[in-house]
Amino acid sequence: GQLPAEQILGIGALALIFVVVGAGMNKAKQ
């Protein structure tokens, strides 16, 4: 089945936030 565009955008947004937060934490540790 195909995912609705809204679900794809939601997953993408969560992934983007996760990456940004992870990068921020790595930068804070250094």
N, C-alpha and C positions, 0 to 999 in steps of 0.2 A: 504493500500500500504506500501511498504518498503522504508525506507529512504536510499539514497546513502551513502556509507561509508564516503565520503568527507563531506557531510552535518552533519553526526553524529560527526565527528572529529571537525568540525567547532563549533558546538553547545557545545561540550565538552570543547573546548579551551576557548570559551567565558565564560562558567560557571566557569572554573578553575580560569581565570583571575578575575572574579567577586568575587570569594571566597577569593583569595589572597589579592585583594585590600580592601575588607571588613575587613579582619583580620588585615591588616596593619593599617587601620583607627581606629579600635578598640584599637589596641596597642598604637597608637599615643595619643589617648584620655586619656589613663590611666596614 
